[in-house]
């Protein structure tokens, strides 16, 4: 019997590949954690002040890399979804989740890191360059100084101090750095007199670079996190608003049903994208604003479904009995009605998830999203449209990621609908 390649195998393979490729960087994160622990024992106040969202993000990624293999090994028989075949959409979904939670470890550079533009601007995919780092020999015996040095190493992916990106390097007695037609010669005596050490390494731009010399692959990974988390937050808001409004309209009827129905009809008849652009333009394009606006812009379809099903269910005998027994409206909704309505709600939310992602990308493309502050697929597509003739990859890879994400969301929406239809037929 032929064995299937399961999601469990794919997840284990991806984690192993990440550890093998990024082992040095993972080691740097471990060292950073050790330096922070030492600093906490010697000076707790300074250690607490050094904590930040970025720092916790790296530590969380390290914890996931360590803990997930243990959980997979111990709970592999109980987590049924891991036994599913790793088809195309399952593989894409697994990859997107890995990118979202392990972005700081997987990304070879910070999303806003700009290399030497004269050398690294609009590099084609798989292009390789040399990195020359000039490091001053510093004393890291002091816990604070040691922590700061290690933090800079992690945050800047090892590129601390002065560094250059070069096309080629010649190392004889002196060091010759070639950047396009420009050559820079650094004598060995100069290096010794300034008490610096030189470290030479190579960097491969997997998906090329953009017009500012930024690594497209790193920006795509952080853009995946942005799109998926914005979609999750917006869908959660739509779920609660649509559920509460739909239950109120369908359960109580009367004036509540009329007002909420008319409100939903107004939202459905109005071009919702114009409303979203207006609100974002007035209140700014912060993460909270974008998530809230996109969430409030998508509650109508779920409201209609919950309202119609609630109106039908409230006539059933078990709901009438629950009322006579004195059950609260909260218990009737969440314990009696919600389990029955959940199949329709889940399918609607999964399909809406894709709509929210493309709406956020559209906002960023038009300049109203988060593309100005964070890497967004829509903003990357907009920036690359001016270089299509000579740098097609700047727009192609964000388009590819967006297409695969939407394809996966729509596929899972249809698949869940089919599963629920068979189960509740």
N, C-alpha and C positions, 0 to 999 in steps of 0.2 A: 504494500500500500504506500502510495506516494505521500510524503509528509508535506503539510502546508507550511509556508513561511508566514508566521503569525506576527501580530502586533508586538507581542512579547519579545520575539527575536529581533524585530526591527528596532525596538526601543533599546534593547541591550546593545545592539550593534552600533547605534548612533551614540550612545553614552561612551562606549569603548573607543570609538573613533575620536570623540571630543577629547577624551583623556589622553590618547596617544598624540594627537596633534597639538594640544594646548597644555601639555604636562608642565612645561616650564612656567607658563603663566599661572596655572593652578598652584604650583609650588610658591610663586610670589605672593599669592593671596593667603596661603597658609602662613608664610612668614609675616605678612602684615597682621594677621590675627594674633600671632605670637607676640609681636611687638606691642600690639594694643593691650594684651593681657599683662605684659610686663609693665607697661605704662600705668595701667589701672592699679597695680599693686604699689607702685612708687608714688604716683600722683593721681588719685582718682578724679579730682576736679578737672584737670587738664584732659584726661582720657575721656571724660563725659562730654567735654566741649568739642572734642575732635569728632564725635559721632555725627554722621550726616546720612541723608537718604542714599547717596551714591555708595558710601561705605557699607551700609547695611545691605544694599543691593548685591554687592560682591560677596558678602558673607552668606547671604541667602542662596546665591547660586552655588557656592561651595557646599553648603548644607544639602542642597538638592542632589548634587553630583554624588555625595557620599551616601545619603539616605535612600535614594530611589532604588539603586541596585539591591540593597538589603530588603526593602519592602517587596520588590519584584520576586526575590528568591523565596521569602517567607510566605507571601500571600499570592503566589502565582496561580494556585488552583482555585482561589476564592474570587479573584478578579476576573469575571467571565469575559469582559470586553477585551482582555489581553489575549484571549484564545481565538479571536476572530482573525480571518485571513487578512494579511497586509496587502490589500488591493491598492489601486491608484489613489482613491479618495481617502482611504484609511492612512496610507503612507503620507499623503499631503497634510492631513490633519495632525498626525503625529509630529511631523516636521515643524509645522506652525506652532504647536504647543511647546516643543523643545526650544525654538527660537524665542518664544515669548518669555519663558522662565529662565533661560540660560543665556540671554543676550549679552550680558557683560563678559561672560567667559568665551562665547563663540566668536564674537566680533573681534577681528584683529586690530581694530582701531576705534577710538571714540568717534561717535557720529559727526562731531563738529571739528575733528582734527584736520587741519590743512597742512599738507606737505609743501615743499618748495614748488610754487605754481609753475615756474619756468621749466621745471623738469617733469612734474607729475600731472600737469593739466591734461585732461581728456586722453588718458592712457587707455589703450584697448584691453579687453579681457585677457587674463593670464600674463600680463606684462610684469616683468621682474625688474626691480631696481635695487641698488645698494644703499644701505643706511650706514653713515659714518657718524659715530657718537663720540663727542669729546667730554670725558668725565673727569671732574676734579676729584682728587683723592681726599675724601672727607672722613672725619672721625665720627663714627656712629656709636660710640660707647654710651653717650648720653641717651636715655630712653626716649626723650622727646624728639631729639634730632634723628635717632634711628627710626622712630615711627614715621616722621615726616618724609624722610628719604624713601622709605619703603612704600609709603602711600603714593608718593609721586611716581614711583616706578610702576605701581599697579594702575593708577589712574591714566598715565600716559603710555601704557603698554611698553614700558622700558625705555621710552624716548625721553630721558631726563637731560636737563642742561642743553648745551648746544649740539645740534645734529644737522647733517646735510643729506639730501637725497641725490644720488649720483647715477649717471648712466654706466660708468665704468671707473675702475680704480686700478692704479698701478702702485705697487709697493716695492720699491728698491730701497736705497738708503733713505730717500725722502718719500713722502706720500703725495701722489698726484691724483687729484679728484677731477673727473671730467663731467661737466654738466652742459649738455648740448655742445655748442662751439666754445664754451668757456672752460678754461683749465685753471685749477688752483693747486699750487705746490706748497706743502707744509713740510718744513725741514724737521729732522729728528731732534736737532738741538733745541729748536723752539718748543717742541713737545716736552722735552726734559726740563727746560728752564721754567716752564709754566706749571710743572707738577701735575700734568694731566695724563690720562690714559685714553687710548683710542680703541674703540670696539667697532668692528665692521661686521655687518650682517646683511642678509638679503630679505626683501619683502616682495611678496607676490600679490598683485591686485587681481583677485579672482574674477571680479566682474568689471574691472577697469576703474577709472576715476571720473569725477565730474569736472565742471568748468573751474572749480576752485581747488582741484587736486585732492578732493576727499574720496575716501574709499567707498565705492558704491555698495559693495557687499555688506560692510558694517552698517551703512545707513539703511539698507533694506531690512537687516535683522532688527534694528531698533524701530524701524517703521512697522514691522510685523507686530511687535509688542504694542505700539501705539494704536494701530488699527483694531487689533483683537480686544484690547482692554476698553477702548472707547465703545466698540460694539457691545461688549458685555455689560458695561455700565448703562448704556442707552436702552438696551433690551430689558434690563432689570427695572428701570424707571417705567418703561412702557407696560411691563407686566403688572406692576402694582397699580398704576393709574387705570389701565384698561380693566383689570380685575375688579377693583373697588367700584369704579363707575358702572361697569357692566352688571355687577351683582346688585348695586343700588337700583339701577333702572329696571332690571328684570324681576327683582324680588319684591320691591315696594310698589312699582308701577306708578300710575297717576302722574302728578306734576313732575316727579323725579324722572320718570321715563321720558316724558315729553321734552323737558329742558335738556337732558343729557343727549337725547337723540338729535335734537336740533343743533346742539353744540358740535357733536361729531359730524353731522352733515355739513356744517359750515367749514370745519377743518378739511373735510374730504373734497369740498368743492373749490377750495382756495389752493392755488399752486404753493405747496408747502415749502418748496425750496426758497421762494422769495421771502416767506416769513422767517425762515431760518437765517437767511442772509441779513435781513433787517435786524433781527435780535442780536446776532453776533456782531454786526456793525455798531450797534448801540452800546452793548455791554462788554465788548472785547472778545478776543478769541482764546480765553484761558481754557484749560482742560475741563474744569467744572462747567463752564458756560456751554461748551460744545456738547458735552455728554448730556447735560440737562435739556438743551434745546432739541437735540436729535431724539432723546427719549420721549419728550412731550409731543414731538411731531409724529410719532408712530403708534399712539395708543388706540387709534380709532378702529382699526380692523379687529384687534383683540377685543375691544369693547363690544362690537357688534356680535362676535361669536359668544362671549360670556353672557351678554344680555339675552340673546335668543335661547341659549341652553338653560339659563337660570329660569326664564319665563316658563319653559317647558317642564323643568324638574320640580318647580314649586308646587305643581299640581299632583305630583306623585304621592302615593300613600305613605312612603317612609319619611318624606319631608313633612307632610301634615302631621304624622305621628310625633316627629321630633319637636314640632312646635307645641303640640299638646303636652308633651313631657317637660316643657319648659326650657328647651335648649336655647342658648343665646344665638343671636344672628352670626356671631363669630364662629361658633361651633358648627352651625349649619353650613356656612360657606366653606370653611377650611377642612372640616371632617366628613361632611356628607356630600356636598356638591363638587368640591374641587377635585377629588380623585376621579370622578366620572368625567369631568370636563378636561382633565389634564392631557389626554391624547391630542385633542384639537388645539389646545393652548401651546403645547410643545412644538407641534408642526408649524404653527403660525409664527412663533418666536424664532425658530431656526431659519425660516425663510426671511423674516424681518431682519435677522442678524446680517445677512448679506446685503440687504438694502441699506442698513445703517453704515456699513463699511464703505460702500460705493458713494453714499451721501457725504461722508467725511472726506473721502478722496476728492469728490467734486468741489467741496468747499475749499480744500487746500489748493486745488488746481486754479480756482478763481481768486485765491489770495485771502480767503476769509477763514481758513481753517487753522490748524496748528503747524502748518508747514514753515512758518516764519521762526518758530521757537524750537520745534522738534522735527526730525526727519519724517516726512509723510509721503506715501506713495503718490498722492495727487500732486504735491508740490514738486516731487522729483520728475514726474511726467511733464509738468509744465516747464520746468527748467530745461529739460532735454529736447523739447520741441524745436528749439533754436539751433540745435546742432545735429539734426537728423541726417544731414547729408554727409557729415564727417565723423560723427560720434553717435551712431544709432543705439549703442548700448546704454546710454544715459537714460533714455525713456523706455527701452525695450524691457529691461529686467523689472522695473516697477510695474509695468503693464502685465508682465508674465505673473508676478506674485499676486497682483490684484485679480487677474483672471482665474488662477488656480484656487484662490480663496473663495471667490464667488461660486465657482464650479462645485467646490466641495460643499459649501453651505446649501446650495440648491439641490445637490445630489442627496445630502443627508435629510433635507426637508421632504423630498419625495420618498426616500427610503423609509423614514419614520411614518409617513402617512400610510404607506403600503403595509407596514408592520402592524399599525394600530387597526387598520381596516380588517386585516385577517384575524387579529386577536379578538376584536369586539364585533365581528360579523354575526 
